[in-house]
């Protein structure tokens, strides 16, 4: 026993934990999602089952790191920088500079890093030599001498953007994650017999200003998703919004009914939260207006600004999408007016009515129209898909003939296109002083008495009582009886059932 106790204890074998590269982790994720047995996968890569479970638990982070190219695929660990948003912005800028054949050196990179730090609110950031060296090492940047004459010298900015910058983003994002939006002004009560009164009303000032709103229209590249409309009015709480707890659009207000930097930032953060919840990473192309600032702390959205405010080529929404929406809206407006005339009722249209009409019209804009608009703006689907549509298909009826037949005055020489486009030149945001065609001579906005009172009801002082639950059920029964006399799809039946269940659930 004494001899046994003197024997040296065996030294335990310490097995070093296997460290996987990101590329190997991506392969493991693919193998699991393809249906292979986890035990076989773990054995193949020499890891334990709990390690494999940890990889799948962190799948989104691993995929994001791999897809965004922020890391070398051969690196072992996902070590991120303290100023991640700054580094991502700086790398995007660097890659765009490469696409445009702009030579970049260390001092330029440092200057741009400081600019981004200021824009993103990193007041404590110091772009030291050490930080710059670590940044270059993290991303494998090596600066080389550039030829004195480059291809960029013979090409204009627009051509370079279409040939180099745009393809870079289209390769980096799936079509469903590429978005564009555009603001447009709308005289939402403008009937054909009012058009000459509105002609020349190019801003938010004057007697007609309370009849205008700004509508922000956006959709993705393959036409599969439309952003919720952002409607900007002049009154935050018009009378017609009383007792309204939800709207089918996003609504903001200011005394000019314009897009502002505050409204833009708020809307971007709301969209960012929506895309975060969907675990998506998207790019949104926007006009480089002063009211479209760089928005801090966006996690799922990358904002890309078009290179020129004056270019008419950029932006898909103004190549047909907005026109389609306005044609549909004008048609509904005229039909509503005709219905009032035929029923001997006074025509009224509240801002709430306009919001509901816009939402319905936006839902009916086709994906083919959206895809065609993107194509005309120079965006191309990767598979080269071509979808055609036309103004006649979108309009659905001869609006002028319909209006004239009902006794609606339609001025001679006014075409449907003219009626639709009459408010296209409305200002939707404050422009530089040189372009302010609708500001007072002293450069300030001329506020009139008409701007102070804007209830959005179309008929001042009107206020409809809130229907009771029993009245809502009675209205639904009336709607159901009417729809049953028509050829209904299962979708309509389901919608009626959902409405009934919702009304029953209201306390």
C-alpha positions in Angstrom: 0.0 0.0 0.0 2.9 2.4 0.8 4.5 1.7 -2.6 1.1 2.3 -4.3 0.7 5.6 -2.5 4.1 6.7 -3.7 3.3 6.3 -7.3 3.0 9.6 -9.3 -0.6 10.4 -10.2 -1.3 10.2 -13.9 -1.3 13.6 -15.7 -4.8 14.2 -17.2 -4.8 14.7 -21.0 -6.1 18.2 -21.8 -7.7 18.2 -25.2 -7.5 21.6 -26.9 -10.9 22.7 -28.1 -11.1 22.8 -31.8 -11.4 26.3 -33.2 -13.4 26.6 -36.4 -13.1 29.3 -39.1 -16.2 31.2 -40.1 -16.1 29.4 -43.5 -16.4 26.1 -41.6 -19.2 27.4 -39.5 -21.1 28.4 -42.6 -20.6 24.9 -44.0 -21.9 23.4 -40.7 -25.0 25.7 -40.9 -25.7 24.6 -44.5 -25.3 21.0 -43.6 -27.8 21.2 -40.7 -30.3 23.1 -42.8 -30.0 20.5 -45.6 -31.3 17.8 -43.2 -28.0 15.9 -42.4 -27.7 14.3 -39.0 -26.2 16.6 -36.4 -24.2 13.7 -34.9 -22.5 13.0 -38.3 -21.8 16.7 -38.8 -20.2 17.1 -35.4 -18.1 14.0 -36.0 -16.9 15.3 -39.4 -15.7 18.6 -37.9 -14.5 17.1 -34.7 -16.7 19.1 -32.4 -19.2 18.3 -29.6 -22.9 18.4 -30.1 -23.2 21.4 -27.7 -20.7 23.3 -29.8 -22.8 22.6 -32.9 -25.9 23.8 -31.1 -24.1 27.0 -30.1 -23.2 27.6 -33.8 -26.9 27.2 -34.8 -28.0 29.5 -32.0 -25.7 32.2 -33.3 -26.5 31.5 -37.0 -27.8 35.0 -37.7 -24.7 36.7 -36.4 -22.4 34.3 -38.3 -24.3 34.8 -41.6 -24.4 38.5 -41.1 -20.7 38.7 -40.5 -20.0 36.5 -43.6 -22.4 38.2 -46.0 -21.4 41.8 -45.1 -17.7 40.9 -45.7 -16.7 42.6 -42.5 -14.4 39.8 -41.7 -11.9 37.6 -43.4 -13.6 34.2 -43.9 -10.5 32.4 -42.6 -10.6 34.2 -39.3 -11.4 32.1 -36.3 -13.4 34.5 -34.1 -16.0 37.1 -34.6 -14.1 40.0 -33.0 -15.8 43.3 -33.8 -14.5 46.8 -33.4 -15.8 49.1 -30.7 -17.1 51.6 -33.4 -18.8 49.0 -35.6 -21.2 51.4 -37.3 -18.3 53.8 -38.1 -16.2 51.0 -39.6 -19.1 49.7 -41.7 -19.7 53.3 -43.1 -16.0 53.8 -43.8 -15.7 50.5 -45.6 -18.8 51.3 -47.7 -17.3 54.6 -48.6 -14.0 53.0 -49.5 -15.6 50.4 -51.7 -17.6 53.0 -53.6 -14.4 55.0 -54.1 -12.9 51.9 -55.6 -15.8 51.5 -57.9 -15.4 55.1 -59.1 -11.6 54.6 -59.5 -10.9 57.3 -56.9 -7.5 56.6 -55.3 -7.6 56.4 -51.5 -4.6 56.8 -49.1 -4.2 56.8 -45.3 -4.7 60.5 -44.7 -7.9 60.5 -46.8 -9.2 57.4 -44.9 -8.4 59.1 -41.6 -10.2 62.3 -42.6 -13.3 60.4 -43.7 -13.2 58.3 -40.5 -13.4 61.6 -38.5 -16.2 62.8 -40.6 -18.2 59.7 -40.0 -17.5 59.8 -36.3 -18.9 63.3 -36.1 -22.0 62.3 -38.1 -22.6 59.2 -36.0 -22.1 61.0 -32.7 -18.9 59.4 -31.6 -17.4 62.4 -30.0 -14.7 60.4 -28.2 -13.4 58.8 -31.3 -9.7 59.4 -32.1 -8.4 58.3 -35.4 -4.8 57.5 -34.3 -2.1 55.8 -36.3 -2.7 52.6 -34.2 -6.4 52.6 -34.9 -5.8 53.1 -38.6 -3.3 50.3 -38.8 -5.7 47.9 -36.9 -8.6 48.9 -39.2 -6.5 48.2 -42.3 -5.4 44.9 -40.9 -9.0 43.9 -40.0 -10.2 44.5 -43.6 -7.0 43.6 -45.4 -6.5 47.0 -47.0 -3.3 47.7 -48.8 -2.9 51.1 -50.5 -1.1 51.0 -53.8 0.0 53.8 -56.1 -2.6 54.8 -58.7 -1.9 55.8 -62.3 -2.1 59.5 -62.9 -4.9 59.1 -65.5 -7.8 56.8 -64.7 -10.9 55.8 -66.4 -12.9 58.0 -64.1 -11.5 61.1 -65.9 -13.3 60.3 -69.1 -16.7 59.3 -67.5 -19.3 61.5 -65.8 -20.5 60.8 -62.3 -23.9 59.4 -63.5 -22.3 56.9 -65.8 -19.8 55.8 -63.1 -22.6 55.4 -60.6 -24.7 53.2 -62.9 -21.7 51.1 -64.1 -19.9 50.6 -60.8 -21.7 51.8 -57.6 -25.3 50.5 -58.4 -24.1 47.0 -59.4 -22.1 46.8 -56.2 -25.2 47.2 -54.1 -27.4 45.0 -56.3 -24.8 42.2 -56.0 -24.7 42.7 -52.2 -28.5 42.7 -51.6 -31.2 40.4 -52.8 -33.9 42.2 -55.0 -36.5 41.9 -52.2 -34.1 43.9 -49.9 -33.5 46.8 -52.3 -35.8 49.7 -51.8 -36.4 53.2 -53.1 -38.9 55.9 -52.0 -39.9 59.3 -53.2 -42.1 62.1 -51.8 -44.8 63.6 -53.9 -47.3 66.4 -53.3 -51.0 65.8 -53.6 -54.1 68.1 -53.7 -56.3 65.5 -52.2 -59.6 67.3 -52.9 -58.8 68.5 -56.4 -61.7 67.8 -58.8 -61.5 68.3 -62.5 -63.5 71.6 -62.3 -61.0 72.9 -59.8 -57.9 72.2 -61.7 -57.3 75.7 -63.1 -57.6 77.1 -59.6 -54.8 74.8 -58.5 -52.6 75.4 -61.5 -49.4 77.2 -60.4 -49.9 76.4 -56.7 -46.4 75.0 -56.2 -46.0 75.0 -52.5 -47.7 75.0 -49.1 -48.6 78.7 -49.1 -51.9 80.3 -49.9 -55.6 79.7 -49.8 -55.3 76.2 -51.4 -52.5 75.0 -49.1 -54.8 73.3 -46.6 -55.9 71.0 -49.4 -52.4 69.6 -49.9 -50.5 66.8 -48.3 -47.2 65.1 -49.0 -47.1 61.4 -49.7 -44.0 59.2 -49.4 -44.2 56.2 -51.8 -41.7 53.3 -51.6 -41.3 49.7 -52.7 -38.7 47.1 -53.3 -36.9 46.1 -56.5 -38.9 42.9 -57.4 -42.3 44.5 -56.5 -43.0 42.0 -53.8 -43.2 44.5 -51.0 -44.5 48.1 -50.7 -43.5 50.3 -47.8 -46.4 51.7 -45.8 -47.3 55.1 -47.2 -46.1 58.1 -45.2 -48.7 60.9 -45.3 -47.6 64.3 -44.0 -50.4 66.8 -43.3 -50.7 70.2 -41.7 -52.6 69.2 -38.5 -51.4 66.6 -36.1 -54.9 65.9 -34.8 -57.6 67.0 -37.3 -61.2 66.7 -36.2 -61.7 63.8 -38.6 -59.1 61.8 -36.6 -61.1 62.0 -33.4 -61.6 58.5 -31.8 -59.2 57.1 -34.5 -56.6 54.9 -32.8 -55.0 53.4 -35.9 -54.5 54.4 -39.5 -53.6 52.3 -42.6 -50.7 54.6 -43.3 -48.0 56.3 -41.2 -49.0 59.9 -40.5 -47.0 63.0 -39.5 -47.8 66.7 -39.5 -46.1 70.1 -39.6 -47.4 73.5 -40.6 -46.1 73.2 -44.2 -47.1 69.5 -44.8 -43.5 68.9 -45.9 -40.9 66.2 -45.3 -38.4 67.4 -42.6 -35.2 65.9 -41.3 -37.1 65.1 -38.0 -39.9 63.3 -39.8 -37.4 61.5 -42.0 -35.3 60.2 -39.0 -38.4 59.1 -37.1 -39.7 57.2 -40.1 -36.3 55.6 -40.8 -36.1 54.3 -37.2 -39.6 52.9 -37.4 -38.8 51.1 -40.6 -35.5 49.9 -39.1 -37.3 48.3 -36.2 -39.7 46.6 -38.6 -36.8 45.1 -40.6 -35.0 44.1 -37.4 -38.0 42.1 -36.3 -37.8 40.3 -39.7 -34.1 39.7 -39.3 -33.4 41.4 -42.6 -30.7 43.7 -43.9 -31.9 46.1 -46.6 -30.6 49.0 -48.6 -32.7 52.1 -49.3 -31.8 54.5 -52.1 -32.9 58.1 -51.4 -32.5 61.5 -53.0 -29.6 63.6 -51.5 -31.8 66.3 -50.1 -31.0 68.3 -46.9 -34.1 66.8 -45.3 -32.6 63.3 -45.8 -29.8 63.3 -43.3 -27.5 60.5 -42.3 -29.5 58.6 -39.7 -27.6 57.3 -36.7 -27.9 53.9 -35.1 -29.7 52.1 -38.0 -29.2 48.4 -37.5 -31.0 46.8 -40.5 -31.1 49.7 -43.0 -28.3 51.0 -45.1 -29.1 54.4 -46.6 -27.5 55.1 -50.0 -27.8 58.6 -51.5 -28.1 59.2 -55.2 -25.2 61.2 -56.6 -27.2 64.2 -57.9 -30.3 66.1 -56.8 -30.9 67.4 -60.3 -30.7 64.1 -62.1 -34.1 62.9 -63.5 -32.7 59.4 -64.1 -32.4 58.3 -60.5 -35.3 57.0 -58.4 -37.7 54.3 -59.5 -40.9 55.7 -57.9 -41.1 58.7 -60.2 -40.8 56.5 -63.3 -44.4 55.3 -63.1 -45.3 54.1 -59.6 -46.4 57.6 -58.3 -48.3 58.2 -61.6 -50.1 54.9 -61.2 -51.0 55.7 -57.6 -52.3 59.2 -58.5 -54.3 57.9 -61.5 -56.1 55.4 -59.2 -56.7 58.1 -56.6 -58.1 60.6 -59.0 -60.4 57.9 -60.4 -61.8 57.1 -56.9 -62.1 60.8 -56.2 -64.2 61.5 -59.3 -66.4 58.4 -58.7 -67.0 59.5 -55.2 -68.1 62.9 -56.5 -70.4 61.4 -59.1 -72.0 59.2 -56.4 -72.7 62.2 -54.3 -74.3 64.0 -57.4 -76.4 61.1 -58.3 -77.6 60.7 -54.7 -78.3 64.4 -54.3 -75.8 64.6 -51.5 -73.3 67.4 -50.8 -69.7 66.3 -51.7 -67.3 66.2 -48.8 -63.9 64.6 -48.4 -62.0 64.6 -45.1 -58.3 63.9 -44.7 -59.3 60.6 -43.2 -61.3 59.7 -46.3 -58.3 60.6 -48.4 -56.0 58.4 -46.3 -58.3 55.4 -46.7 -58.5 56.0 -50.4 -54.8 56.3 -50.8 -54.2 53.1 -48.9 -56.7 51.2 -51.1 -55.1 52.6 -54.3 -51.6 51.8 -53.1 -52.6 48.2 -52.5 -53.8 48.0 -56.1 -50.6 49.3 -57.7 -49.2 46.2 -59.4 -45.8 44.6 -58.9 -45.4 44.8 -62.7 -45.7 48.5 -62.6 -43.1 48.7 -59.8 -40.6 46.4 -61.7 -41.1 48.3 -64.9 -40.4 51.6 -63.0 -37.2 50.2 -61.5 -36.0 49.0 -64.9 -36.6 52.5 -66.5 -34.6 54.0 -63.7 -31.6 51.8 -64.6 -32.2 49.0 -62.0 -32.2 45.5 -63.3 -33.3 42.3 -61.7 -30.5 39.7 -61.6 -32.5 37.2 -63.7 -33.3 39.9 -66.3 -37.0 39.4 -65.6 -39.1 41.8 -67.8 -42.7 42.7 -66.8 -44.7 45.1 -68.9 -47.6 47.3 -68.0 -49.3 50.3 -69.4 -51.1 53.4 -68.4 -54.4 52.1 -70.0 -54.2 48.9 -68.0 -53.6 50.9 -64.8 -56.4 53.4 -65.4 -59.1 50.8 -65.9 -61.7 53.2 -67.5 -62.1 56.3 -69.5 -62.3 58.7 -66.6 -63.0 61.8 -68.7 -65.9 60.1 -70.6 -67.3 58.8 -67.3 -67.2 62.2 -65.6 -68.8 64.0 -68.6 -71.5 61.4 -68.8 -72.4 62.1 -65.2 -72.5 65.8 -65.7 -69.1 66.6 -64.1 -67.4 69.6 -65.7 -64.1 68.5 -67.2 -62.3 71.5 -68.8 -61.6 71.3 -72.5 -58.1 70.2 -73.3 -57.5 68.7 -69.9 -56.3 65.1 -70.4 -56.2 62.4 -67.8 -52.4 62.7 -67.7 -52.6 66.5 -67.1 -55.2 66.0 -64.3 -53.0 63.4 -62.7 -49.7 65.4 -63.0 -51.0 68.8 -62.0 -49.6 68.6 -58.5 -46.3 66.8 -59.4 -44.4 70.1 -59.0 -45.5 70.7 -55.5 -42.6 71.2 -53.1 -42.3 68.4 -50.6 -39.5 69.8 -48.5 -37.6 73.0 -47.9 -35.0 73.6 -50.7 -31.9 75.7 -50.8 -32.6 79.5 -51.0 -31.8 79.7 -54.7 -34.6 77.2 -55.5 -37.3 78.5 -53.3 -39.8 79.5 -55.8 -42.6 79.7 -53.3 -41.1 81.6 -50.4 -41.6 85.2 -49.6 -39.2 87.8 -51.0 -37.4 88.0 -47.7 -36.7 84.2 -47.9 -39.1 83.3 -45.1 -42.3 81.3 -45.5 -45.3 83.6 -45.8 -47.8 82.1 -43.3 -51.4 83.0 -44.0 -54.6 82.8 -42.0 -55.6 79.9 -44.1 -52.8 77.8 -42.6 -53.9 78.3 -39.0 -57.3 76.5 -39.4 -57.0 73.1 -41.1 -59.4 70.6 -39.6 -59.0 68.2 -42.6 -62.7 67.5 -42.7 -63.6 69.3 -45.9 -66.7 70.7 -44.2 -65.7 72.8 -41.1 -67.6 72.0 -37.9 -68.8 68.6 -39.0 -68.4 65.8 -36.5 -69.8 62.3 -37.0 -70.7 60.4 -33.8 -68.7 57.2 -33.1 -70.8 54.1 -34.1 -71.7 51.7 -31.4 -70.7 48.0 -31.4 -74.2 47.0 -32.4 -74.2 49.5 -35.3 -70.9 48.1 -36.5 -72.3 44.6 -36.5 -75.4 45.8 -38.3 -73.2 47.5 -41.0 -71.2 44.3 -41.3 -74.4 42.3 -41.9 -75.4 44.7 -44.6 -72.0 44.4 -46.2 -72.2 40.6 -46.0 -75.6 40.4 -47.7 -74.3 42.6 -50.5 -71.1 40.6 -51.0 -72.9 37.3 -51.0 -74.9 38.5 -54.0 -71.5 38.8 -55.9 -68.9 36.2 -56.9 -66.7 36.1 -53.8 -63.4 34.5 -53.3 -62.3 32.6 -50.1 -60.2 35.6 -49.3 -63.2 37.9 -49.0 -65.1 35.3 -46.9 -62.1 35.1 -44.6 -61.9 38.9 -44.3 -65.5 39.1 -43.3 -65.0 36.4 -40.6 -61.9 38.3 -39.4 -63.9 41.5 -39.2 -66.7 39.9 -37.3 -64.3 38.3 -34.8 -62.5 41.6 -34.3 -65.8 43.5 -33.6 -66.8 40.8 -31.1 -63.4 41.2 -29.3 -63.8 44.9 -28.8 -64.7 45.7 -25.3 
